[in-house]
Amino acid sequence: MKKAILAAVATLGAGYLGTVVGHELLGGFVEFGCLVAVAVMGAFIIYFNDKKK
């Protein structure tokens, strides 16, 4: 359960930071936050699946 909470918090934080970066530095590209959040969650899924084996 701790892993799921860690992954959710990290994904929300990364998504928020991605949104801020997209809005401020990329000229209003707030969808960048969604892209970053999906990438972070994908990395967590791969990491946790490889760690089980």
FENFENHU-V188429 format. One record per pair of residues at least 6 apart in sequence whose ideal C-beta (glycine too) atoms are under 7 Angstrom apart, sorted by the first residue. I is the first residue (numbers start at 1). J is the second residue. If there is no record, write none. Layout:
<<I J> <I J>>
//
This chain:
<<3 48> <7 41> <7 44> <10 40> <11 37> <11 40> <11 41> <14 36> <14 37> <14 40> <15 33> <15 34> <15 36> <15 37> <16 33> <18 32> <18 33> <18 35> <18 36> <18 37> <19 30> <19 32> <19 33> <21 32> <22 29> <22 30> <22 31> <22 32> <22 33> <23 30> <26 32>>
//
